[in-house]
Amino acid sequence: MPHLSNLKVQQFRNLGLVDITPSPTLNLVYGENGSGKTSLLEAISVLAHCRSFRTHKYRRLIQDTTTAFTVFATVEGSDAFKVGVQREWSGKSTAKLDGLSAKSSAQLATNLPVQIIDAHTFALLEGGSKARRKFFDWLVFHVKHEFKTAWANYVKCVKQRNSLLRHDKIAYSDLRPWDEQIAGLAATIDECRVECITPLIQAFKALMGECKFADNVDLTLAYQPGWKEGELSFPKQLEQAFARDRKLGYTILGPHKSDLKITANGSPAVEVLSRGQQKAVINALHIAEAQVYKTQIGRTPVFLLDDMPSELDANHIAILSGWLSNLGAQVFVTGVDANKLASVWPLQKNEAIKMFHVKQGEVTVSQ
Ligand SMILES: Nc1ncnc2c1ncn2[C@@H]1O[C@H](COP(=O)(O)OP(=O)(O)OP(=O)(O)O)[C@@H](O)[C@H]1O
């Protein structure tokens, strides 16, 4: 499975110079608050997306008093490669795969798939539909090759439609050609999503079966395409929504409004479940996504778990570590206390554990 066999980080947030050889399976990263643990995970996410999961402002990542950061990794697995990203204060950005310029950040994401679970991941339950679309579209993007182009064209068409909606003397007949294109692209996007989300929901249900609290709570995931499912076709619904869209100045129906409703006993899960139970649900969603990805693509994403032990009891941590171990994923888990981290994170069979101590921006291997 793809895993980082070497990671070098330079002048990234408070990390001065890091050069580590992670375990292909479990890496426990510990250190005091503010020592640089999340920054280390963030550096890995930059290799996968060309940007951080904490900020879109790349200058925040460059170490104060310096003018550029570099992150470099050797990735081993079925297809080995080297990947490097450098960002300069001036805005210059360099991303390389095996020494050649990467074509796009999508190419990096395809090569080094990464799943991040941190405090922000609660947005999957607490936040609006955007967070959930981002979550399931990760899978759709990786598994369905036609999705990326269909989505890019769809976004262009909707933008065009929205600008027409804002014209004074617009009639529906002016929009019809755009709606025909939008309907075709929406059908492709919806088909791709359904083909990925259906096995995702099945995998999620199977995983939740291992969590005791799920015996007493009816947890459901329901995909919504972004328009009402029923007798009226999506193009007809677009036409019917014209007067409302015109008033608002934007398109209210379509795949850009799709969602994955997560309910517990018929109510939004966030209103019913405890914080720890929510975290267990979020973990199961990410593992389910990785399982479907593995079945379809034959690889496993690298998991970055920031401050994972907090809020989870020993039973849920054991379940999560079992899921990760079965996947064969490389995992980086952070926590403040080394002993607590090692004791709460149960070792699975054959697992080569490595512990890294982060102290004032320096990372040393401690086992
Ligand atoms: N551009 C930067 N240059 C230098 N230091 C920075 C920069 N950006 C952030 N920092 C500092 O880096 C330190 C590391 O932050 P990080 O979030 O990685 O810590 P952490 O070990 O995950 O902490 P916690 O346990 O509190 O979550 C913080 O003290 C932060 O103020």
Ligand as a Chemical Component Dictionary entry (heavy atoms), coordinates in Angstrom:
data_LIG
# 
_chem_comp.id                   LIG 
_chem_comp.type                 NON-POLYMER 
_chem_comp.pdbx_formal_charge   0 
_chem_comp.three_letter_code    LIG 
# 
loop_
_chem_comp_atom.comp_id 
_chem_comp_atom.atom_id 
_chem_comp_atom.alt_atom_id 
_chem_comp_atom.type_symbol 
_chem_comp_atom.charge 
_chem_comp_atom.model_Cartn_x 
_chem_comp_atom.model_Cartn_y 
_chem_comp_atom.model_Cartn_z 
_chem_comp_atom.pdbx_ordinal 
LIG N1  N1  N 0 4.445  30.459 10.053 1  
LIG C1  C1  C 0 4.849  30.053 11.271 2  
LIG N2  N2  N 0 6.148  30.171 11.631 3  
LIG C2  C2  C 0 6.570  29.751 12.842 4  
LIG N3  N3  N 0 5.750  29.201 13.762 5  
LIG C3  C3  C 0 4.449  29.065 13.449 6  
LIG C4  C4  C 0 3.929  29.475 12.190 7  
LIG N4  N4  N 0 2.599  29.200 12.150 8  
LIG C5  C5  C 0 2.301  28.646 13.344 9  
LIG N5  N5  N 0 3.401  28.564 14.127 10 
LIG C6  C6  C 0 3.537  27.996 15.475 11 
LIG O1  O1  O 0 3.780  26.618 15.330 12 
LIG C7  C7  C 0 3.473  25.970 16.560 13 
LIG C8  C8  C 0 3.000  24.592 16.254 14 
LIG O2  O2  O 0 1.607  24.518 16.050 15 
LIG P1  P1  P 0 0.852  23.121 15.910 16 
LIG O3  O3  O 0 -0.578 23.450 15.694 17 
LIG O4  O4  O 0 1.543  22.276 14.925 18 
LIG O5  O5  O 0 1.061  22.503 17.363 19 
LIG P2  P2  P 0 0.529  21.143 18.002 20 
LIG O6  O6  O 0 1.712  20.403 18.498 21 
LIG O7  O7  O 0 -0.372 20.441 17.068 22 
LIG O8  O8  O 0 -0.298 21.719 19.228 23 
LIG P3  P3  P 0 -1.631 21.229 20.003 24 
LIG O9  O9  O 0 -1.254 20.048 20.846 25 
LIG O10 O10 O 0 -1.953 22.417 20.839 26 
LIG O11 O11 O 0 -2.669 20.940 18.977 27 
LIG C9  C9  C 0 2.523  26.899 17.294 28 
LIG O12 O12 O 0 3.217  27.389 18.430 29 
LIG C10 C10 C 0 2.277  28.020 16.319 30 
LIG O13 O13 O 0 2.143  29.261 16.935 31 
# 
loop_
_chem_comp_bond.comp_id 
_chem_comp_bond.atom_id_1 
_chem_comp_bond.atom_id_2 
_chem_comp_bond.value_order 
_chem_comp_bond.pdbx_ordinal 
LIG N1  C1  SING 1  
LIG C1  N2  SING 2  
LIG C1  C4  DOUB 3  
LIG N2  C2  DOUB 4  
LIG C2  N3  SING 5  
LIG N3  C3  DOUB 6  
LIG C3  C4  SING 7  
LIG C3  N5  SING 8  
LIG C4  N4  SING 9  
LIG N4  C5  DOUB 10 
LIG C5  N5  SING 11 
LIG N5  C6  SING 12 
LIG C6  O1  SING 13 
LIG C6  C10 SING 14 
LIG O1  C7  SING 15 
LIG C7  C8  SING 16 
LIG C7  C9  SING 17 
LIG C8  O2  SING 18 
LIG O2  P1  SING 19 
LIG P1  O3  DOUB 20 
LIG P1  O4  SING 21 
LIG P1  O5  SING 22 
LIG O5  P2  SING 23 
LIG P2  O6  DOUB 24 
LIG P2  O7  SING 25 
LIG P2  O8  SING 26 
LIG O8  P3  SING 27 
LIG P3  O9  DOUB 28 
LIG P3  O10 SING 29 
LIG P3  O11 SING 30 
LIG C9  O12 SING 31 
LIG C9  C10 SING 32 
LIG C10 O13 SING 33 
# 
